[in-house]
Amino acid sequence: MSRVPIPRHYGLDWLRVAAFAILIVYHVGMVFVPWGFHAKSPHGADWVVLPMLAVNAWRLSLLFVVSGYASRALLTRAPGVGHFVRQRTLRLLVPLAFGVTVMVPPQSWVELVTQHGYTGGFATFWTRDYFRFGALGGIVLPALNHLWFVLYLWLYTLVLGLAVLAIRWQRAQALFDRTFAGIGLLVLPAAWLVCIHAWWFPMGYETHDPTHDVMAHLSYLPAFLFGFALAGSAPVLAACVRWRWPGAAMGIAGYGFILAVELGLDGNAPRWVYPLYGAAHAIQQWGTIVALVGFAERHWNRDAPVRHILTEAVFPFYLVHQTIIVIVAYRLIPANLAGGAEFAILVTATVAGCWAFYLAGRRIAVLRPLIGLRPLPHSAKAAS
């Protein structure tokens, strides 16, 4: 494939930062909704589901699109595909191993203590029970939890490396440009997602177990590959700009239908509604992604002094944020605060804790690879 460097797309950087900011608030919301989570507030409320569903359909698919775009930029700067895959493996699997070993155990311990009657302290759990490579209280340990995204990103990177070696990429890129530079940008991916959510897996859910998660792979791997091809396609980026308002209308219409079902049927939808609900989910998912990429290309593709530190901080934030949420939620349970106060404390504590984790880790050379940051240059190491 072409080695022409892909210029940095500041608009997609801003999208990535915004998506992870939404992720923090979303995971705080998981403490209050009736869905399963590692720590639950005694002040949960059904209505919290409604704002969660405004972003639930598209937030992760958008991250895979942006990750695919960034992978194309990294590959064009690498000496070869093998070097690219090795570098991505180090940048992803080292933080994944660190996260599973250090970041995730407090989440599993809180879940076992609060929901499954586990009586041991955290030290006992971490040294005796966590690395059992089996189930405890119905929870498989050691656990991936929120770090499934990092594992999937690595697996898709391997698929991408094989695809680049096997496919005549110039022809594939030309086909991509012809297919998605027009109305096909809105119609074809949306139709594929309708098949997934309305036909093959109506009201299905992701398992985040890579060996038993067909629905997620059918959605996220194409999104990742789409982002990779998008990075080399000026015509499709232009189409995203051209179709951004229809995409936004699709996203609003899809969410509007979901909202009507949730409010009108009080969460007890008959089975005949499932395909329609899934189709609305798919339309909301893809329409919103096209709209956001279009707005990022048209209006947000400009740099700012704070962008560099925010884009660097995203991965460390992602590694630690859910652990902070779960621990703080657990500590707040005895306080019996109002739900609004709990939410405010959780958001504030999570953002502050993430910044502390990032700012401390970035200064210590040995910690940087563990939290997903590039190693310091030799001169910077000496200064540190």
Wavefront OBJ file of the C-alpha trace (Angstrom):
o trace
v 0.000 0.000 0.000
v 1.019 3.635 -0.358
v 3.519 4.996 2.179
v 2.388 8.603 1.726
v 2.064 9.954 5.301
v -1.472 10.550 6.514
v -1.750 14.059 7.997
v -2.995 14.244 11.553
v -6.737 14.832 11.668
v -7.313 17.154 14.593
v -11.074 16.814 14.244
v -10.897 13.082 14.906
v -8.561 13.758 17.837
v -11.271 15.956 19.340
v -13.861 13.261 18.648
v -11.698 10.674 20.432
v -11.277 12.938 23.459
v -15.010 13.688 23.543
v -15.921 10.001 23.177
v -13.782 9.072 26.169
v -15.221 11.946 28.189
v -18.682 10.584 27.409
v -17.420 7.135 28.414
v -16.538 8.364 31.911
v -19.992 9.872 32.427
v -21.581 6.754 30.890
v -19.780 4.433 33.285
v -20.749 6.654 36.213
v -24.311 6.283 34.944
v -23.893 2.485 35.075
v -23.818 2.790 38.867
v -27.432 4.036 38.784
v -29.177 2.165 35.942
v -30.845 -1.243 36.450
v -28.256 -2.885 34.166
v -25.537 -5.072 35.642
v -22.360 -3.343 36.859
v -19.584 -3.949 39.376
v -20.893 -1.414 41.902
v -24.499 -0.284 42.271
v -25.966 2.692 44.067
v -28.945 2.172 46.383
v -30.454 5.202 44.622
v -30.709 3.686 41.151
v -33.504 4.881 38.874
v -35.044 3.479 35.704
v -35.183 6.895 34.013
v -31.369 7.066 33.885
v -31.563 4.512 31.064
v -33.017 7.143 28.722
v -29.994 9.500 28.472
v -27.699 6.456 28.441
v -29.473 5.189 25.303
v -28.722 8.494 23.559
v -25.070 7.410 23.233
v -25.208 3.655 23.773
v -25.623 2.794 20.093
v -22.651 4.676 18.633
v -20.020 5.547 21.241
v -17.887 2.391 20.870
v -18.297 2.054 17.111
v -17.062 5.636 16.781
v -13.947 4.772 18.799
v -13.197 1.842 16.503
v -13.610 4.075 13.427
v -11.202 6.627 14.913
v -8.781 3.860 15.928
v -8.806 2.497 12.386
v -8.027 5.966 11.021
v -5.122 6.353 13.462
v -3.825 2.885 12.529
v -3.570 3.945 8.871
v -1.528 6.987 9.894
v 0.775 4.831 12.036
v 1.212 2.214 9.311
v 2.249 4.767 6.706
v 5.035 5.922 9.052
v 6.235 2.399 9.901
v 9.074 0.675 7.951
v 6.758 -2.250 7.220
v 3.654 -4.145 8.292
v 5.602 -6.382 10.671
v 7.110 -3.391 12.460
v 3.671 -1.759 12.705
v 2.115 -4.891 14.235
v 4.986 -5.317 16.710
v 4.767 -1.714 17.842
v 1.004 -1.864 18.238
v 1.322 -5.123 20.146
v 3.665 -3.501 22.661
v 1.515 -0.370 22.953
v -1.659 -2.398 23.556
v -0.757 -5.665 25.282
v 1.629 -4.218 27.882
v -1.045 -1.826 29.276
v -3.619 -4.615 28.932
v -1.509 -6.962 31.064
v -0.884 -4.196 33.601
v -4.577 -3.320 33.668
v -5.787 -6.891 34.133
v -3.210 -7.463 36.876
v -3.492 -4.178 38.785
v -6.409 -2.019 37.580
v -9.212 -4.562 37.310
v -8.894 -6.590 40.576
v -10.505 -3.901 42.796
v -13.537 -3.902 40.494
v -13.986 -7.674 40.775
v -13.490 -7.559 44.551
v -16.145 -4.852 45.030
v -18.584 -6.796 42.845
v -18.027 -10.005 44.807
v -18.332 -8.258 48.185
v -21.460 -6.245 47.369
v -23.320 -8.693 45.123
v -22.059 -12.218 45.877
v -21.349 -12.314 49.593
v -17.551 -12.513 49.415
v -16.103 -11.894 52.894
v -12.354 -11.753 52.274
v -10.390 -8.522 52.216
v -8.871 -7.154 49.035
v -5.348 -8.382 49.843
v -6.667 -11.907 50.359
v -8.697 -11.731 47.176
v -5.799 -10.424 45.060
v -3.212 -12.897 46.324
v -5.371 -15.993 46.710
v -8.498 -15.804 44.544
v -8.062 -13.387 41.631
v -5.555 -15.405 39.619
v -7.485 -18.653 39.863
v -8.269 -18.781 36.099
v -11.731 -19.970 36.904
v -15.067 -18.757 38.246
v -15.797 -17.339 41.699
v -19.351 -16.307 42.483
v -20.179 -16.603 38.790
v -17.369 -14.161 37.835
v -14.540 -15.488 35.680
v -11.161 -14.490 37.092
v -8.841 -12.853 36.199
v -11.213 -10.469 34.437
v -10.988 -8.109 31.472
v -13.924 -5.873 32.434
v -13.653 -2.548 30.550
v -10.282 -3.530 29.032
v -12.003 -5.799 26.497
v -11.769 -2.802 24.136
v -7.944 -2.926 24.223
v -7.907 -6.657 23.497
v -10.331 -6.280 20.588
v -8.298 -3.403 19.188
v -5.191 -5.602 19.221
v -7.021 -8.505 17.564
v -8.349 -6.202 14.839
v -4.814 -4.859 14.342
v -3.670 -8.414 13.596
v -6.519 -8.828 11.109
v -5.575 -5.518 9.525
v -1.929 -6.543 9.177
v -2.910 -9.747 7.394
v -5.374 -7.876 5.163
v -2.766 -5.317 4.088
v -0.381 -8.134 3.146
v -3.017 -10.172 1.321
v -5.070 -7.516 -0.517
v -4.085 -5.419 -3.522
v -4.738 -2.296 -1.528
v -4.861 0.262 -4.321
v -7.755 -1.629 -5.906
v -9.454 -2.060 -2.538
v -9.089 1.650 -1.801
v -10.518 2.583 -5.196
v -13.497 0.273 -4.579
v -14.015 1.826 -1.148
v -13.978 5.313 -2.657
v -16.531 4.415 -5.343
v -18.800 2.617 -2.881
v -18.947 5.193 -0.105
v -18.400 8.542 -1.830
v -22.136 8.833 -2.528
v -25.393 7.803 -0.893
v -23.833 4.401 -0.222
v -22.087 6.014 2.758
v -25.423 6.273 4.556
v -27.243 3.264 3.141
v -24.815 0.340 3.008
v -23.300 0.399 6.532
v -26.727 1.160 8.000
v -28.199 -1.826 6.145
v -25.406 -4.060 7.465
v -26.064 -2.890 11.020
v -29.813 -3.415 10.580
v -29.052 -7.028 9.632
v -27.020 -7.410 12.834
v -29.382 -5.733 15.301
v -32.774 -6.431 13.738
v -32.359 -9.767 11.959
v -29.445 -11.852 13.232
v -29.301 -10.659 16.871
v -32.556 -8.834 17.725
v -32.187 -7.413 21.253
v -28.888 -9.287 21.500
v -26.024 -8.202 23.697
v -22.242 -8.214 23.592
v -20.359 -10.674 25.797
v -16.902 -9.047 25.548
v -15.482 -12.551 25.414
v -13.574 -12.551 22.103
v -14.342 -16.220 21.439
v -18.111 -15.815 21.965
v -18.934 -12.311 20.751
v -19.990 -12.640 17.121
v -22.407 -9.707 17.283
v -19.685 -7.329 18.501
v -17.119 -8.503 15.946
v -19.595 -8.110 13.087
v -20.104 -4.501 14.145
v -16.712 -3.330 15.428
v -14.295 -4.983 12.994
v -15.979 -3.389 9.934
v -15.999 -0.045 11.783
v -12.254 -0.364 12.429
v -11.540 -1.274 8.790
v -13.817 1.537 7.593
v -11.781 4.023 9.617
v -8.563 2.606 8.154
v -9.817 3.049 4.576
v -11.330 6.451 5.398
v -7.881 7.764 6.306
v -6.809 7.401 2.684
v -10.007 8.635 1.075
v -10.596 12.333 0.484
v -13.829 11.556 -1.464
v -15.401 9.664 1.450
v -14.364 12.314 3.964
v -16.025 14.854 1.689
v -19.115 12.641 1.576
v -19.204 12.622 5.397
v -19.297 16.415 5.283
v -21.968 16.399 2.588
v -24.187 13.885 4.416
v -23.589 15.091 7.971
v -27.044 16.649 8.381
v -28.954 13.642 6.972
v -26.775 11.477 9.226
v -27.716 13.605 12.212
v -31.403 13.260 11.253
v -30.979 9.469 11.107
v -29.393 9.467 14.548
v -32.163 11.599 16.056
v -34.913 9.565 14.395
v -33.430 6.269 15.585
v -33.092 7.528 19.138
v -36.593 9.017 18.991
v -38.082 5.619 18.166
v -36.088 3.949 20.963
v -37.226 6.643 23.383
v -40.866 6.155 22.349
v -40.620 2.399 22.937
v -38.933 2.829 26.321
v -41.479 5.413 27.485
v -44.562 3.866 25.911
v -43.971 0.231 26.810
v -42.151 0.812 30.099
v -39.356 -1.555 29.094
v -41.769 -4.489 28.492
v -41.787 -4.578 24.716
v -43.499 -7.515 22.965
v -41.269 -9.671 20.782
v -42.575 -8.191 17.527
v -41.042 -4.853 18.542
v -37.522 -6.328 18.850
v -36.584 -6.120 15.134
v -37.927 -2.573 14.882
v -36.036 -1.559 18.011
v -32.866 -3.151 16.614
v -33.299 -1.373 13.285
v -33.718 1.971 15.080
v -30.568 1.202 17.078
v -28.660 0.525 13.838
v -29.903 3.688 12.123
v -29.045 5.788 15.185
v -25.618 4.124 15.331
v -24.467 4.770 11.786
v -26.229 8.084 11.199
v -24.607 9.578 14.293
v -21.141 8.345 13.277
v -21.420 9.859 9.789
v -22.652 13.119 11.290
v -19.853 13.325 13.859
v -17.113 12.509 11.338
v -18.607 15.067 8.950
v -18.702 17.785 11.590
v -15.169 16.863 12.700
v -13.909 17.245 9.121
v -15.845 20.418 8.394
v -15.638 22.354 11.664
v -13.233 20.792 14.187
v -10.137 19.934 12.144
v -7.939 22.522 13.824
v -5.320 22.331 16.547
v -5.259 23.929 19.985
v -2.591 23.995 22.699
v -4.553 21.661 24.980
v -5.146 19.001 22.297
v -1.761 17.285 22.668
v -2.068 16.675 26.401
v -5.694 15.577 26.096
v -4.991 13.073 23.330
v -2.030 11.684 25.278
v -4.081 11.439 28.479
v -6.941 9.480 26.894
v -5.397 5.999 27.188
v -4.281 6.367 30.848
v -7.720 7.798 31.646
v -9.326 4.788 30.019
v -7.192 2.318 31.964
v -7.975 3.722 35.399
v -11.355 5.455 35.191
v -13.633 2.473 35.845
v -11.615 1.325 38.843
v -11.940 4.779 40.405
v -15.695 4.790 39.729
v -16.208 1.367 41.304
v -14.086 2.076 44.404
v -15.658 5.480 45.054
v -19.175 4.109 44.522
v -18.411 1.329 47.012
v -17.141 3.814 49.589
v -20.196 6.036 49.120
v -22.736 3.297 49.889
v -22.594 3.707 53.717
v -22.942 7.500 53.416
v -26.509 7.141 52.070
v -26.269 10.376 50.086
v -28.881 11.560 47.608
v -28.489 10.224 44.086
v -27.555 13.622 42.641
v -24.826 14.121 45.234
v -23.466 10.627 44.554
v -23.344 11.317 40.832
v -21.540 14.648 41.297
v -18.982 13.125 43.669
v -18.372 10.181 41.331
v -17.771 12.394 38.289
v -15.514 14.797 40.215
v -13.517 12.033 41.905
v -13.100 10.109 38.650
v -11.845 13.084 36.656
v -9.490 14.156 39.465
v -8.204 10.609 39.961
v -7.625 10.113 36.238
v -5.614 13.336 36.009
v -3.530 12.360 39.043
v -2.863 8.912 37.557
v -1.837 10.356 34.201
v 0.290 13.245 35.502
v 2.158 10.980 37.915
v 2.640 8.139 35.441
v 3.868 10.288 32.558
v 6.822 11.546 34.639
v 8.138 8.089 35.549
v 9.891 6.410 32.628
v 9.256 2.844 33.786
v 5.519 3.484 34.184
v 4.887 5.096 30.809
v 4.622 1.860 28.774
v 2.383 0.364 31.479
v -0.181 3.155 31.101
v -0.073 3.266 27.313
v 2.374 6.129 26.746
v 5.378 6.144 24.447
v 8.783 5.753 26.150
v 10.551 8.979 26.970
v 13.385 10.033 24.636
v 16.839 9.486 26.146
v 17.337 13.172 26.932
v 13.958 13.380 28.651
v 14.770 10.275 30.714
v 17.959 11.902 31.949
v 16.074 15.064 32.911
v 13.393 13.011 34.664
l 1 2 3 4 5 6 7 8 9 10 11 12 13 14 15 16 17 18 19 20 21 22 23 24 25 26 27 28 29 30 31 32 33 34 35 36 37 38 39 40 41 42 43 44 45 46 47 48 49 50 51 52 53 54 55 56 57 58 59 60 61 62 63 64 65 66 67 68 69 70 71 72 73 74 75 76 77 78 79 80 81 82 83 84 85 86 87 88 89 90 91 92 93 94 95 96 97 98 99 100 101 102 103 104 105 106 107 108 109 110 111 112 113 114 115 116 117 118 119 120 121 122 123 124 125 126 127 128 129 130 131 132 133 134 135 136 137 138 139 140 141 142 143 144 145 146 147 148 149 150 151 152 153 154 155 156 157 158 159 160 161 162 163 164 165 166 167 168 169 170 171 172 173 174 175 176 177 178 179 180 181 182 183 184 185 186 187 188 189 190 191 192 193 194 195 196 197 198 199 200 201 202 203 204 205 206 207 208 209 210 211 212 213 214 215 216 217 218 219 220 221 222 223 224 225 226 227 228 229 230 231 232 233 234 235 236 237 238 239 240 241 242 243 244 245 246 247 248 249 250 251 252 253 254 255 256 257 258 259 260 261 262 263 264 265 266 267 268 269 270 271 272 273 274 275 276 277 278 279 280 281 282 283 284 285 286 287 288 289 290 291 292 293 294 295 296 297 298 299 300 301 302 303 304 305 306 307 308 309 310 311 312 313 314 315 316 317 318 319 320 321 322 323 324 325 326 327 328 329 330 331 332 333 334 335 336 337 338 339 340 341 342 343 344 345 346 347 348 349 350 351 352 353 354 355 356 357 358 359 360 361 362 363 364 365 366 367 368 369 370 371 372 373 374 375 376 377 378 379 380 381 382 383 384
